[in-house]
C-alpha cells in the first residue's frame, strides 16, 4: 500500500510536469488562446478559498481571502481559467514554501496611469525569496530554493507559466519578499 501511494504521487508529479511543458511550449509558439468571458471575481475567489482551506489548515496554518470587491467591480471580462491557473499556482507555492503562519489572498482595485486595475495577490509567511533570486524565479526551470529538498517537487515552470498568463491577459506579475518573513505575489 505504501508503494502504491508513492507510485501514485510520482505519477501525479510527472503528469503535472508534462502539462507544464506542453503549456510553456504553446505559450512560446504563440498557440496559447484566450477565452474571454464575463467572470464573477467574488465567486472565483470564494471557490479557491473553500478548495485550499483544508490543505492550509492541515499544516496548522490560517487562511483568509479578501473578496471585498465592490458590487460594480465584481464582474470582469477575462479568461477565467487562466486567472484560476495563476491563483492556483501562487496559492500552491505559498502552501509549499510555508510551514507556519498565515496565507492570505484576494484582490483590490488600484489606480495606475489614470485607470482602475484589479490587482490579485497571494501573501504568505513562508521562507521568503532572496533578493538576488526575485527576478529569476519567473524564468523557466528556476527555483529560488534550489538547495532545498522541496525544489525537487517541480520543474520550475509554474511561475514562468503564471507570468506568461498574466501578460497574455494584459497584466503583469511581481513579488515583494524577505527571507524568513514571507512573500507577496501581485
C-alpha positions as CSV (number, residue, x, y, z in Angstrom):
1,X,0.0,0.0,0.0
2,X,2.9,2.4,0.8
3,X,4.5,1.7,-2.6
4,X,1.2,2.3,-4.4
5,X,0.9,5.7,-2.7
6,X,4.5,6.6,-3.8
7,X,3.7,5.5,-7.4
8,X,0.5,7.5,-7.4
9,X,2.2,10.7,-6.1
10,X,5.1,10.2,-8.6
11,X,2.7,9.7,-11.5
12,X,0.8,12.9,-10.5
13,X,4.0,14.9,-10.3
14,X,5.1,13.6,-13.7
15,X,1.7,14.4,-15.3
16,X,1.9,17.9,-13.9
17,X,5.4,18.4,-15.3
18,X,4.3,17.2,-18.7
19,X,1.3,19.5,-18.7
20,X,3.6,22.4,-17.7
21,X,6.0,21.6,-20.5
22,X,3.0,21.5,-23.0
23,X,1.7,24.8,-21.7
24,X,5.1,26.6,-21.9
25,X,5.6,25.2,-25.4
26,X,2.2,26.5,-26.5
27,X,3.0,29.9,-25.0
28,X,6.4,30.1,-26.7
29,X,4.9,29.0,-30.1
30,X,2.2,31.7,-29.8
31,X,-0.5,29.0,-29.8
32,X,-2.0,29.7,-26.4
33,X,-5.5,31.1,-26.8
34,X,-7.7,33.1,-24.5
35,X,-11.4,32.5,-23.8
36,X,-12.5,36.0,-22.7
37,X,-15.9,36.0,-21.0
38,X,-17.7,37.8,-18.2
39,X,-16.3,36.4,-14.9
40,X,-17.6,36.9,-11.3
41,X,-14.4,37.6,-9.3
42,X,-16.1,37.1,-5.9
43,X,-17.2,33.6,-6.9
44,X,-13.8,32.7,-8.2
45,X,-12.0,33.8,-5.0
46,X,-14.6,32.1,-2.8
47,X,-14.2,28.8,-4.7
48,X,-10.4,28.9,-4.3
49,X,-10.7,29.7,-0.6
50,X,-13.0,26.7,0.0
51,X,-10.8,24.4,-2.1
52,X,-7.5,25.2,-0.4
53,X,-8.7,25.9,3.2
54,X,-8.4,22.2,4.3
55,X,-4.9,21.8,2.9
56,X,-3.7,25.0,4.6
57,X,-5.3,24.2,7.9
58,X,-3.9,20.7,7.8
59,X,-0.4,22.3,8.0
60,X,-1.6,24.2,11.1
61,X,-1.7,27.5,9.3
62,X,-4.5,30.0,8.9
63,X,-6.0,31.0,5.6
64,X,-8.0,34.1,4.6
65,X,-9.5,35.6,1.4
66,X,-10.1,39.3,0.7
67,X,-13.1,39.4,-1.6
68,X,-14.3,42.9,-0.8
69,X,-14.5,44.0,-4.4
70,X,-17.4,46.4,-4.8
71,X,-20.6,45.2,-6.5
72,X,-19.9,47.3,-9.6
73,X,-16.4,45.7,-10.0
74,X,-17.5,42.1,-9.3
75,X,-17.8,41.2,-13.0
76,X,-14.8,41.5,-15.3
77,X,-14.0,40.4,-18.9
78,X,-11.2,37.9,-18.7
79,X,-10.2,34.3,-19.3
80,X,-11.5,32.7,-16.0
81,X,-9.3,29.5,-16.5
82,X,-6.1,31.5,-16.9
83,X,-6.9,33.6,-13.8
84,X,-7.6,30.4,-11.9
85,X,-4.4,28.8,-13.1
86,X,-2.4,31.9,-11.9
87,X,-4.0,32.0,-8.5
88,X,-3.9,28.2,-8.0
89,X,-0.1,28.2,-8.8
90,X,0.6,31.1,-6.4
91,X,-1.5,29.5,-3.6
92,X,0.1,26.1,-4.1
93,X,3.5,27.7,-3.9
94,X,2.5,29.6,-0.7
95,X,1.5,26.3,0.8
96,X,4.6,24.5,-0.4
97,X,7.0,27.1,0.9
98,X,5.3,27.9,4.3
99,X,5.3,25.7,7.3
100,X,3.6,28.0,9.8
101,X,1.8,31.3,10.0
102,X,-0.7,32.6,7.5
103,X,-1.7,32.7,3.8
104,X,-3.9,35.5,2.6
105,X,-5.1,36.1,-1.0
106,X,-7.6,38.2,-2.8
107,X,-7.9,41.3,-4.9
108,X,-8.1,45.1,-4.7
109,X,-8.8,47.9,-7.1
110,X,-5.7,50.1,-7.7
111,X,-5.4,53.2,-9.7
112,X,-2.5,53.3,-12.1
113,X,-2.0,55.6,-15.1
114,X,-5.5,57.2,-14.6
115,X,-7.1,53.8,-14.9
116,X,-8.5,51.3,-12.4
117,X,-6.9,47.9,-12.3
118,X,-7.8,44.7,-10.5
119,X,-4.8,43.6,-8.6
120,X,-4.8,40.0,-7.4
121,X,-2.4,39.0,-4.7
122,X,-1.2,36.0,-2.7
123,X,0.7,36.7,0.6
124,X,2.4,34.2,2.8
125,X,4.6,33.9,5.9
126,X,6.8,31.4,4.3
127,X,10.6,31.0,3.7
128,X,10.8,34.1,1.5
129,X,12.9,34.6,-1.6
130,X,16.5,36.0,-1.6
131,X,16.6,39.4,-3.2
132,X,19.0,38.2,-5.9
133,X,16.6,35.5,-6.9
134,X,13.4,37.5,-7.1
135,X,13.6,38.3,-10.8
136,X,15.0,34.9,-11.8
137,X,12.1,32.9,-10.3
138,X,9.9,33.9,-13.2
139,X,12.3,32.2,-15.7
140,X,11.8,28.7,-16.9
141,X,13.4,25.8,-14.8
142,X,14.4,28.2,-12.0
143,X,13.5,27.7,-8.3
144,X,14.7,30.1,-5.6
145,X,15.3,27.3,-3.1
146,X,17.4,25.1,-5.4
147,X,19.5,23.9,-2.4
148,X,16.3,23.0,-0.5
149,X,14.9,19.5,-0.9
150,X,11.5,21.0,-1.9
151,X,13.0,22.1,-5.2
152,X,12.7,18.6,-6.5
153,X,8.9,18.7,-6.3
154,X,8.6,20.6,-9.6
155,X,10.3,21.6,-12.8
156,X,10.5,25.3,-12.1
157,X,7.9,26.1,-14.8
158,X,4.9,27.2,-12.6
159,X,6.0,30.9,-12.2
160,X,7.1,31.1,-15.8
161,X,3.6,30.0,-16.9
162,X,2.0,32.3,-14.4
163,X,3.9,35.2,-15.7
164,X,3.1,34.4,-19.3
165,X,-0.6,34.0,-18.5
166,X,-0.6,37.4,-16.6
167,X,1.0,39.1,-19.7
168,X,-1.4,37.3,-22.1
169,X,-4.3,38.9,-20.1
170,X,-2.7,42.3,-20.4
171,X,-1.3,42.3,-16.8
172,X,1.9,41.9,-15.0
173,X,3.3,40.0,-12.0
174,X,5.9,40.8,-9.4
175,X,7.0,39.7,-6.0
176,X,7.9,41.5,-2.7
177,X,9.7,39.2,-0.4
178,X,12.0,38.9,2.5
179,X,13.9,35.8,3.5
180,X,12.4,34.2,6.6
181,X,9.5,36.6,6.6
182,X,7.4,35.7,3.6
183,X,6.4,36.8,0.1
184,X,3.6,38.7,-1.6
185,X,2.9,38.0,-5.3
186,X,0.8,40.6,-7.0
